[in-house]
Each structure stands twice: as structure tokens, then as C-alpha cells.
């Protein structure tokens, strides 16, 4: 009896551990989509619900001056601002996707994958909205996602939904 109970608890713990383990992002999506090109890994620099950017936009940053300005614009509503991540623009590119001003919480935007076609990088964007009737925070939000990835050849960036 005790042996069965112990085995059951171990099995349940193992299932919960596997189900709750966060997945790492290697640039791919989880929908089983096949793409023409190679998936490119990227690193998230920031992914938050509040920013100083109130308009919907996608940006590509390839130099320190533009990066400083984007970071300042993004965090102009915060004091103190978080430390700006280091980016080596000799071989890295920053991409920012901003959803714009939303009237409540529950909205989000993220880079879901990057595909290297050989001639360009296709940056896929995923937007989310609260489900109809879902309770959400009653506050103005400005969701965004900032990422960086290796782009030593400075290939063209194309955004896709």
C-alpha cells in the first residue's frame, strides 16, 4: 500500500515537473510549421506590457545611437530605467515590435521566430488579445518585445504576421 502511494506521488511529481518546465527559445515556433530557410536563434532583451511607445511599430536597430534612443523612448515612463543590455552591432541586430496603446491588460506582442532565407531575415510576429469576456487589468498598456540576433552580413529584415 505505501509502495503504491509512493510510486503514484513520484509519477505525479514527474508529470508536473515536465509540464511546468519552461521551454528555451531557439528561434522556432511550437506549431510545427515548416519554413523555407533556417531558423535563427535570438535573445530576448525585454518583453513587457508597459512602455513609453504608444504607437504600433516594428523597428530595426543597427547602431549604438539608434539603440540608445530606442531604449530611452521605450523606458521614458520608468524611473529609474533598467540597465540597457549590451549589443555588439558589428555582428548583431536589434529588432523591436510594439503593439501600441491598448485600453486594458491581456494584450501582447512577441517575435515568434526568425527565418534566414539566405537573402533576408523574416521576423514573424505574434499578437495576442484578451478573449471575449475575459477579465483583464483595467489599465493602459503598451506591450512590446525587444530581441537581438546575430546578423554579421547585415541582411535585410522583413516582418511577417
N, C-alpha and C positions, 0 to 999 in steps of 0.2 A: 504494500500500500504506500509506504513512504517513498519507495523506489519509483513508483509510477508518478507520484506527485512531484518528485524532484525532476524527473525526466520531462514532465509536462511544463514545469516552470522554466527549465532550460530551453525547451523548444520555443515557448512563447517569447522569452527574452531574446533569443536569436532572431526570430521573425521581426520583432520590434526594432532590434538593432539594425538589421538590414534595411528595413522600411524607412528608418529615420536618418540613415547615413546620407549626408549631403553629397551631391554629385559635383565633380570638378568640371569646369568648362574647358573643353579642348577645341572650341570653335564650332562644334557640331550642334545639331538640334536633337530633340528627342522624338520627332515624329517619323523617323525612318525615311526621310526624304533623301532622294539621290540627286546629286548636283553634277553639272558639267564643270569640273575643276577640283582643286584640292582645298580642303578646309584649312583655314588658317587659325591657329590659336591666338587668343588675345587675353589681356589682363584688364579687369575692371578697376578703374581708378576711383569712381564714385557712382552710386546708384541710389538716388534719394527721391523723396516726394516734394521737397521744398527747395526752391532756388530763386535767384533774382531774375531769371529769364522767363518772361511772361508770354512770349510768342513761340509758336510751333516752328522748329527749325532743326536742320541737320547741319553739322559743321565738321570741317576737316582742318586740322591744325598741323602745320609742318615746321613751325619755328617758335623759338622761345618768347618773342614779343607777343605773338598772337595767343600763345598758351597762357601767358601772364594775364592778358586782357580777358580771355575766356574764363579763367579761374576767378578773377575779380568780379566779373559780371555774374557768374554762377552763384557766388557766395556773398554778394553785396548785402544780402538781408541778414547775414550772420556776423556776430561779433563775440568772440574773435573768430576769424576764418580758420578753417582747418589748414594744416600744412599742405602746400602744393606738392604733389608727387613729382619725382624726378623723371624726366623724359629725355632720352638721347635722340634728338631729331636728326642726327647723322644717319640713323638706320631705323627709327621708329616714327609712327604717325599716330596722332590722337584723333579719335572720332567722338563727337558728342551728338546725342539725339535728345531733343527737348520736346515735350508734349504740349507745352504752353500752359496757360492758366486754366485750371478746372475749378468748378464750384464746390467740389467735395473731395473726400478721400476715395480710395478704391481704384483710382486710375494709375496706370503705369506704362512705362516705355522701356524697352531694352534692345540691345543688339543681341539677336538670337544666334547668328552665325556669320562668318565671313568666308567667302569663296574666292580663291585665286584662280582666275580663268587663264592666266598666263599673260594677258594684256591689261587686266584691271582687277581690282578687288570689288566684289559685290558684297555690300554690307546689308544684311537682312535685319529689318526692324520688326519687333513685335509690340503691338499696343494692346493694353488691357483696359477694360472699363468695368465698373461695378455691375453685377447682374441686376436685372429689374427687380425691385422690391428689396434688394439687399441693403442692410444697414451699413452706413459708412460715416466717417468723420465729417462733421459739418464745418469744414474749414477750406479756405482757398489753398489749392496745391498747384505745384509746377513740377511734375515728375521729369526726371532726366536720367541719362546713363552716359558716363564717360568711360572710354576704353582706350587702350593703346595696343599696338601690334607692330611687329617687325615689317618694315617696308623699305628696305635698303635701296631699291630701284626707283622709289617714289612713283609707283604706278598710280593711275587714275582710280578714284574711288567713286563707285556708283551705288546709290541707296535703293533698296528694294523692300517692298512690304511682304 
